[in-house]
Amino acid sequence: MDFIPQLIVDALLLGGIYTLMVIGLALSFGVTRVINFAHGEAVMLGAYGAFTVFVAMGVDPLIAMPVLMVAGCVLGMVLFKVAIAPVLKAPHVNQILLTFGIGLVLQNLALVIWSPDERSVVPPYAYSSFEFGEVVVSGGRLIGFGIALVLVLALFFWLKRTEFGRATRALAEQHDAAVLMGINVNQMYALAFGLSVALGVATGVILSFLGAITPFMGFHILVKGFAIIVLGGLGSIIGAVMGAFLLAFAETAVSYYVPNGTGWAEAVAFLTLFLVLVLRPRGIIGQAVAD
């Protein structure tokens, strides 16, 4: 019981980062209905981008983040138009295989460019901490949580208050009606996918100063991401936020109260994914998957 305040703080900070990690994935699927198995590699490229600018140019990852996000958005839009748009009406298995293949290409590209060695970014705030009574708050995680909160709120503002955002929501809710209203479907699909990649890149920048960077980090991120969006409900952004915090609390509780819990915490995502698929396939929000 003595650990509960610390557990709550750690879980909240982790949940904020998880929210940023999956909200782009939920946005992409909610609009285009494409299950992007290369989303983990977008996060990985963001982490390596932060590492490169920090080591080669001495630029703080947080300063470089806006530029890296713009680059990620442009790359995502180009990738969508070149590779993914032609298979939009193909069976889901074709889309899965395509995005999985894109992920493998990006993973091997990272191996060639940066080698399989673990990398890290160590700005001054990475290992800082603050004490509030008996609760210790990690400075790096607090900064990551703050950035995630700003980006998530910015996404919600964009969806609610801007013309492109409302068009994106219209496509996600009623595709045929949106087309009849004159919305450029291909343009909005590409924009949604580009924003998804940009949010993944931003997550990678945050993770670059919180842990090790490897070409294979995308797989673990992908598993956790799908566990979260399945838990929340496929295509639901609100559900993704809820699922992110639920998984964060579950992992943190396991790491605190189960012997050798830090290692077991990684299995929580697999167990969560299994239980949700068996007991409630539509997730918390209960959104059905549209064909």
C-alpha positions in Angstrom: 0.0 0.0 0.0 2.9 2.4 0.6 3.7 2.4 -3.1 0.2 3.5 -4.3 1.0 7.3 -4.7 4.2 6.5 -6.6 2.4 3.8 -8.7 -0.3 6.3 -9.6 2.2 9.0 -10.7 4.3 6.5 -12.7 1.2 5.1 -14.4 -0.2 8.5 -15.3 3.1 9.6 -16.9 3.4 6.3 -18.8 -0.2 6.5 -19.9 0.4 9.9 -21.4 3.2 8.6 -23.5 1.2 5.5 -24.5 -1.6 7.8 -25.6 0.6 9.7 -28.0 2.0 6.3 -29.2 -1.4 4.9 -30.2 -3.5 8.0 -31.0 -2.0 8.2 -34.5 -2.6 4.5 -35.1 -6.2 5.0 -34.1 -6.6 8.1 -36.3 -5.2 6.3 -39.3 -7.4 3.2 -38.9 -10.5 5.3 -38.0 -10.3 7.2 -41.3 -8.7 5.0 -43.9 -9.5 1.6 -42.3 -5.9 0.5 -43.0 -4.2 -1.5 -40.2 -0.8 0.0 -40.3 1.7 -2.7 -39.1 4.6 -0.2 -39.8 3.5 2.2 -37.2 6.2 0.9 -34.7 8.8 1.7 -37.3 7.6 5.3 -37.6 8.3 5.6 -33.8 11.7 3.9 -34.3 12.6 6.4 -37.1 11.6 9.3 -34.9 13.9 8.0 -32.2 16.8 7.6 -34.6 16.1 11.0 -36.1 16.4 12.5 -32.6 19.6 10.6 -32.0 21.1 11.7 -35.3 20.5 15.4 -34.8 21.6 15.2 -31.2 24.9 13.5 -32.0 25.7 15.0 -35.3 24.6 18.6 -34.8 24.2 18.9 -31.0 20.5 19.9 -31.3 18.3 19.0 -28.4 15.6 16.4 -29.5 12.8 18.6 -28.2 14.0 21.5 -30.4 14.3 19.1 -33.4 10.9 17.5 -32.8 8.7 19.9 -35.0 11.0 19.5 -38.0 11.1 15.7 -37.5 7.3 15.6 -37.3 6.9 17.6 -40.5 9.3 15.3 -42.2 7.4 12.3 -40.9 4.1 13.8 -42.1 5.4 14.4 -45.6 7.0 10.9 -45.7 3.7 9.4 -44.5 1.6 11.2 -47.1 4.0 10.2 -49.9 4.1 6.6 -48.7 0.3 6.5 -48.6 -0.1 7.8 -52.1 2.6 5.6 -53.6 2.1 2.3 -51.8 -1.1 2.2 -49.7 -3.7 4.0 -51.8 -3.6 1.3 -54.6 -4.6 -1.4 -52.1 -7.3 0.6 -50.2 -10.1 -1.6 -51.7 -8.1 -4.8 -51.5 -8.8 -7.4 -48.7 -7.5 -6.5 -45.3 -4.9 -9.2 -45.5 -3.3 -7.5 -48.5 -3.0 -4.3 -46.5 -1.6 -6.0 -43.5 1.0 -7.8 -45.6 1.9 -4.5 -47.4 2.4 -2.5 -44.2 4.2 -5.3 -42.5 6.6 -5.4 -45.5 7.1 -1.7 -45.3 8.0 -2.1 -41.7 10.5 -4.8 -42.5 12.1 -2.5 -45.1 12.4 0.4 -42.7 13.8 -1.9 -40.0 16.5 -3.2 -42.3 17.2 0.3 -43.5 17.8 1.3 -39.9 20.1 -1.7 -39.5 22.2 -0.6 -42.4 22.4 3.1 -41.4 22.7 2.9 -37.7 23.8 -0.7 -37.1 22.1 -3.1 -34.6 23.9 -1.5 -31.6 21.8 0.2 -29.0 21.8 3.9 -29.1 20.7 6.5 -26.6 20.1 10.3 -26.3 21.2 11.9 -23.0 20.2 15.5 -22.7 20.5 17.1 -19.3 16.9 16.5 -18.3 16.8 12.8 -19.3 17.7 11.5 -15.8 16.6 14.4 -13.7 14.0 13.9 -11.0 11.8 15.8 -8.6 10.7 14.8 -5.1 7.3 15.6 -3.7 7.3 14.1 -0.2 7.8 10.4 -0.8 6.9 10.5 -4.4 9.7 10.8 -7.0 8.8 12.1 -10.4 11.1 11.4 -13.4 12.0 14.6 -15.2 12.3 12.9 -18.5 8.9 11.2 -18.2 7.3 14.4 -16.9 8.6 16.3 -20.0 7.4 13.4 -22.2 4.0 13.5 -20.6 3.7 17.3 -21.1 4.6 17.1 -24.8 2.2 14.2 -25.3 -0.6 16.1 -23.6 0.0 19.2 -25.8 0.0 17.1 -29.0 -3.0 15.1 -28.1 -5.0 18.2 -27.2 -3.8 19.9 -30.4 -5.1 16.9 -32.4 -8.5 17.1 -30.7 -8.6 20.8 -31.4 -7.7 20.2 -35.0 -10.4 17.5 -35.4 -13.1 19.7 -33.7 -12.3 23.2 -34.9 -10.7 23.1 -38.3 -12.1 22.5 -41.7 -9.7 19.6 -42.5 -10.3 18.1 -39.1 -14.1 18.1 -39.5 -13.7 16.6 -43.0 -11.5 13.9 -41.4 -14.2 13.1 -38.8 -16.9 13.1 -41.5 -14.9 10.5 -43.5 -14.5 8.4 -40.4 -18.2 8.5 -39.5 -20.0 8.5 -42.8 -17.7 7.9 -45.8 -20.5 8.0 -48.5 -22.1 11.1 -47.1 -18.7 12.8 -46.9 -18.1 12.0 -50.6 -21.4 13.5 -51.6 -20.5 16.7 -49.7 -17.5 17.1 -52.0 -14.7 16.1 -49.6 -11.5 15.1 -51.4 -11.2 11.5 -50.1 -7.7 10.7 -51.3 -6.3 14.0 -50.0 -7.9 13.5 -46.6 -6.8 9.9 -46.4 -3.2 10.9 -47.2 -3.3 13.7 -44.6 -4.7 11.5 -41.9 -2.0 8.9 -42.6 0.7 11.6 -42.6 -0.5 12.9 -39.3 -0.4 9.4 -37.9 3.2 9.0 -38.9 4.0 12.4 -37.5 2.6 11.5 -34.1 4.5 8.3 -34.2 7.7 10.2 -34.9 7.0 12.5 -32.0 6.6 9.5 -29.7 10.0 8.2 -31.0 11.6 11.5 -30.1 10.3 11.2 -26.5 11.4 7.6 -26.2 14.8 8.5 -27.5 15.7 10.0 -24.1 13.8 7.6 -22.0 15.3 4.3 -23.1 17.5 2.4 -25.6 17.1 2.9 -29.3 17.3 -0.2 -31.6 16.1 -1.1 -35.1 13.9 -3.7 -33.5 12.1 -1.5 -31.0 9.1 -1.1 -33.4 7.8 -4.6 -32.7 7.3 -4.1 -29.0 5.7 -0.8 -29.7 3.4 -2.3 -32.2 2.2 -5.0 -29.9 1.5 -2.5 -27.1 -0.2 -0.2 -29.6 -2.6 -2.9 -30.9 -3.3 -4.1 -27.4 -4.4 -0.5 -26.5 -6.5 0.2 -29.5 -8.2 -3.2 -29.4 -8.8 -2.6 -25.7 -10.3 0.9 -26.4 -12.1 -0.1 -29.6 -10.7 -0.1 -33.1 -10.8 3.3 -34.7 -11.9 5.2 -31.6 -9.5 8.0 -30.5 -11.3 8.3 -27.1 -11.1 4.6 -26.7 -7.4 4.7 -27.5 -6.8 7.2 -24.7 -8.7 5.1 -22.2 -6.9 1.9 -23.3 -3.5 3.6 -23.0 -4.1 4.6 -19.4 -5.6 1.2 -18.5 -2.6 -0.6 -19.9 -0.2 1.8 -18.2 -1.8 1.2 -14.8 -1.8 -2.6 -15.4 1.9 -2.7 -16.4 2.9 -0.4 -13.5 0.9 -2.4 -11.0 2.6 -5.7 -12.2 6.0 -4.1 -12.0 5.4 -3.0 -8.4 3.6 -5.9 -6.9 4.7 -9.1 -8.8 8.1 -10.6 -8.1 10.5 -9.7 -10.9 7.5 -7.6 -12.2 9.5 -5.4 -14.5 10.1 -8.3 -16.8 6.5 -9.6 -16.5 5.1 -6.1 -17.3 6.0 -6.6 -20.9 3.7 -9.6 -21.1 0.7 -7.6 -19.8 0.1 -6.2 -23.3 -0.1 -9.7 -24.8 -2.4 -10.9 -22.0 -4.6 -7.8 -22.4 -4.8 -8.3 -26.2 -5.8 -12.0 -25.7 -8.4 -11.3 -23.1 -10.1 -8.4 -25.0 -10.3 -10.4 -28.2 -11.9 -13.3 -26.4 -14.2 -11.4 -24.0 -15.0 -8.1 -25.7 -13.7 -7.9 -29.3 -15.2 -4.5 -29.9 -13.3 -3.0 -26.9 -14.4 -0.5 -24.3 -16.2 1.9 -26.7 -17.8 -1.0 -28.5 -17.2 0.3 -32.0 -17.6 -2.3 -34.7 -15.0 -2.5 -37.5 -16.4 -1.2 -40.8 -15.5 -2.9 -44.0 
